[in-house]
Amino acid sequence: MIELWNGVILDPLLNSLIALSDVLFGNFGLAIIFLTIVVRLILLPLTLRQLRSTKAMSALQPKLQELQKKYARDKEKLQREVAKLYKEGGINPLGCVWPMLVQLPIWIALYQSIIRALAATPENLLDLSQHLYSWSMVSRAVPLNENFLGLNLAQPDTTLILALVVGGTMWVQQKMVTAPATDPQQRSMNNMTLLMMPLMFGFLVLQFPAGLALYWVVSNIIGIAIQYFVSGGWGYLRAPPALAPAASGEGGKALPKPQAKPTSKRVSK
């Protein structure tokens, strides 16, 4: 299993990064950025499918809420009706998570590649030599320069800058596709998701090498740009908040404002 992983994913990615570093003037940071762009272009069809699925699921939220109220006591019936609704709308719920799952092996391989490529000890150099191809570009590039824009790509960023940028760009990317919910429970879940994912990845940035955080930053920025051009704007990032149930009538119609009673004036004789 390890040999399969090394031969199919790790070694090609590691050698591609090192070769790119040689082509890009010995700059390993630029090599990571270029690789990120290539990966996002390869995953573009999956990303577009994810955006369409997310947009379609947002449009179905009112119907889903109706089904949840109607079959609140019959979970099996609710699952069948929800599946039927997805089928009629041509929506695959897993379509929203496929790009994330496909990128997971790339993240792991990139993490291992950065650690191996920026070998700092003789033992690490010996391990690196066992994974290198006999390419002239690879042999010229080793050892690599681990510095990029004041960052040590082999070490976690202790300034919190990358953690904030990764968390912030991830929040923007999620907010653009998260439709405002009128249901308090759904709105609470959306808010929790918008906070938990950026916080989780921000925490991971503090644990992993800065080179992996650089990959996440560039990947998030590209994702924001794709969503902007595909959706024709900033999506729900600038959308007004949903009306609270107390401020709306049944069916989402706003209650009419009470009219002021006319005041009578006493006429003096």
C-alpha positions in Angstrom: 0.0 0.0 0.0 2.8 2.4 0.9 4.6 1.6 -2.4 1.4 2.3 -4.3 1.0 5.6 -2.5 4.6 6.6 -3.2 4.6 5.5 -6.8 1.2 7.0 -7.8 0.8 10.2 -5.7 3.7 11.2 -3.5 6.7 10.7 -5.8 5.2 12.4 -8.8 4.0 15.4 -6.7 7.4 15.6 -4.9 9.4 15.6 -8.1 7.0 18.0 -9.9 7.4 20.5 -7.0 11.2 20.3 -7.1 11.3 20.5 -10.9 9.0 23.5 -10.8 11.2 25.2 -8.3 14.1 24.8 -10.7 12.1 26.3 -13.5 10.8 29.2 -11.4 14.3 30.5 -10.5 14.8 28.2 -7.5 11.7 29.6 -5.7 9.9 26.8 -3.9 7.0 29.2 -2.9 6.3 30.0 -6.5 6.4 26.3 -7.3 3.6 25.7 -4.7 1.5 28.5 -6.1 1.9 27.2 -9.7 1.0 23.7 -8.6 -2.1 25.0 -6.8 -3.3 26.7 -10.0 -2.7 23.5 -11.9 -4.7 21.4 -9.3 -7.6 23.9 -9.3 -7.7 23.8 -13.1 -7.8 20.0 -13.1 -10.6 20.1 -10.5 -12.5 22.8 -12.3 -15.3 20.5 -13.6 -15.9 19.1 -10.1 -15.9 22.6 -8.7 -18.5 23.8 -11.2 -20.6 20.8 -10.4 -20.3 21.6 -6.7 -21.4 25.2 -7.2 -24.4 24.1 -9.2 -25.4 21.6 -6.6 -25.0 24.1 -3.8 -27.1 26.7 -5.6 -29.8 24.1 -6.4 -29.9 22.9 -2.8 -30.2 26.5 -1.6 -33.2 26.9 -3.9 -34.8 23.8 -2.4 -34.5 25.0 1.2 -38.1 26.2 1.5 -39.5 22.9 0.2 -37.2 21.0 2.5 -38.4 23.0 5.5 -42.0 22.2 4.5 -41.2 18.5 4.3 -39.5 18.6 7.7 -42.6 20.2 9.3 -45.0 17.9 7.5 -43.2 14.6 8.3 -41.6 15.6 11.6 -42.9 12.4 13.3 -42.2 10.0 10.4 -38.5 10.0 9.8 -38.6 7.2 7.2 -41.3 9.0 5.2 -39.3 12.2 5.5 -36.1 10.5 4.1 -38.1 9.1 1.1 -39.7 12.5 0.3 -36.3 14.3 0.6 -34.7 11.8 -1.7 -37.6 12.1 -4.1 -37.2 15.9 -4.1 -33.5 15.7 -4.8 -34.1 13.2 -7.6 -36.8 15.5 -9.2 -34.4 18.4 -9.0 -31.5 16.4 -10.4 -29.3 17.0 -7.3 -26.7 14.8 -5.8 -26.1 15.8 -2.2 -22.6 14.3 -2.4 -21.8 16.7 -5.3 -21.0 19.4 -2.7 -18.2 17.4 -1.0 -16.5 15.6 -3.9 -13.9 18.4 -4.6 -13.0 18.4 -0.9 -12.6 14.6 -0.8 -10.5 14.6 -4.1 -8.2 17.2 -2.7 -7.6 15.4 0.6 -4.9 13.0 -0.9 -3.3 16.0 -2.5 -3.1 17.8 0.9 -1.5 14.8 2.5 0.9 14.3 -0.3 1.8 18.0 -0.4 2.5 17.9 3.3 4.8 14.9 3.0 6.4 16.5 -0.1 7.2 19.7 1.6 8.7 17.9 4.6 10.8 15.7 2.4 11.8 18.4 -0.1 13.0 20.8 2.5 15.3 18.2 4.1 17.4 19.8 6.8 19.3 16.8 8.2 21.5 14.1 6.6 18.8 11.5 7.5 16.1 13.5 5.7 18.4 14.0 2.7 19.0 10.3 2.5 15.2 9.7 2.6 14.7 12.3 -0.1 17.2 10.7 -2.4 15.1 7.5 -2.4 12.1 9.4 -3.9 13.8 11.5 -6.5 13.6 10.9 -10.2 16.8 11.0 -12.4 15.7 14.4 -13.9 18.3 17.1 -14.4 15.9 19.7 -13.2 15.4 17.8 -9.9 19.1 17.2 -9.3 19.9 20.9 -9.9 17.2 22.2 -7.6 18.3 20.2 -4.5 18.8 21.5 -1.8 15.8 23.9 -2.0 15.4 27.4 -0.7 12.9 27.2 2.2 12.3 31.0 2.5 9.5 32.8 0.7 8.2 36.3 1.5 9.7 36.1 5.0 8.2 32.7 5.7 9.9 29.4 6.4 7.9 27.0 4.3 9.1 24.0 6.2 7.9 25.4 9.6 4.5 26.5 10.9 3.8 30.3 10.7 3.9 31.7 14.2 2.8 35.2 13.3 -0.8 34.1 12.9 -1.0 35.9 9.5 -1.4 32.8 7.4 -4.0 31.4 9.9 -6.1 34.6 9.7 -5.8 34.7 5.9 -6.7 31.0 5.5 -9.6 31.3 7.9 -10.8 34.6 6.4 -10.7 33.4 2.7 -12.5 30.2 3.7 -15.2 32.2 5.5 -15.8 34.4 2.4 -15.9 31.3 0.1 -18.5 29.6 2.3 -20.5 32.8 2.9 -20.9 33.4 -0.9 -22.9 30.1 -1.3 -24.7 30.0 2.0 -28.3 31.2 1.5 -30.0 33.1 4.4 -32.4 30.8 6.3 -35.7 31.8 7.9 -35.8 28.8 10.1 -34.0 29.6 13.4 -32.6 26.1 13.7 -31.3 26.1 10.1 -29.9 29.6 10.6 -28.1 28.5 13.7 -26.6 25.5 11.9 -25.4 27.7 9.0 -23.8 30.2 11.4 -22.0 27.3 13.2 -20.7 25.9 10.0 -19.5 29.3 8.8 -17.5 29.6 12.0 -16.3 26.0 12.6 -14.6 25.4 9.2 -12.5 28.6 9.1 -11.5 28.1 12.8 -10.6 24.4 12.2 -8.4 25.2 9.1 -6.9 28.2 10.9 -5.9 25.9 13.8 -4.4 23.4 11.3 -2.3 26.2 9.8 -0.6 26.6 13.2 0.3 22.9 13.2 1.4 22.3 9.6 4.3 23.7 7.5 3.7 27.2 6.0 4.0 25.7 2.6 0.8 23.8 3.0 -0.9 27.0 4.3 0.3 28.8 1.2 -1.4 26.1 -0.9 -4.7 26.7 1.1 -4.5 30.5 0.7 -4.0 30.4 -3.0 -6.6 27.6 -3.4 -9.2 29.6 -1.5 -8.6 32.8 -3.5 -9.0 30.9 -6.7 -12.2 29.3 -5.4 -13.6 32.8 -4.5 -12.7 34.0 -8.0 -14.4 31.0 -9.6 -17.6 31.5 -7.5 -17.6 35.2 -8.3 -17.5 34.7 -12.1 -19.8 31.7 -12.2 -22.4 33.2 -9.9 -22.1 36.7 -11.4 -21.2 38.4 -8.2 -20.5 38.0 -4.5 -23.5 35.7 -4.0 -24.9 35.7 -0.5 -21.9 37.6 0.9 -23.9 40.8 0.4 -27.4 39.3 0.7 -29.7 41.0 3.2 -30.4 38.8 6.4 -33.5 36.7 6.3 -36.6 38.0 8.0 -37.1 36.6 11.5 -40.2 34.6 12.0 -41.6 37.2 14.4 -41.3 39.9 11.7 -43.1 37.9 9.0 -46.5 36.4 8.6 -47.3 32.9 7.3 -45.8 32.0 3.9 -43.0 34.5 4.4 -45.3 37.5 3.8 -44.5 40.5 5.9 -47.1 41.6 8.4 -48.7 45.0 7.6 -47.6 47.9 9.7 -50.3 49.1 12.1 -51.8 52.4 11.1 -51.7 55.2 13.6 -55.1 56.2 15.0 -56.2 59.7 14.1 -56.2 62.1 16.9 -59.2 64.3 17.5 -58.8 67.9 18.3 -61.1 69.7 20.6 -62.6 72.8 19.1 -63.0 75.6 21.5 -66.1 77.6 21.1 
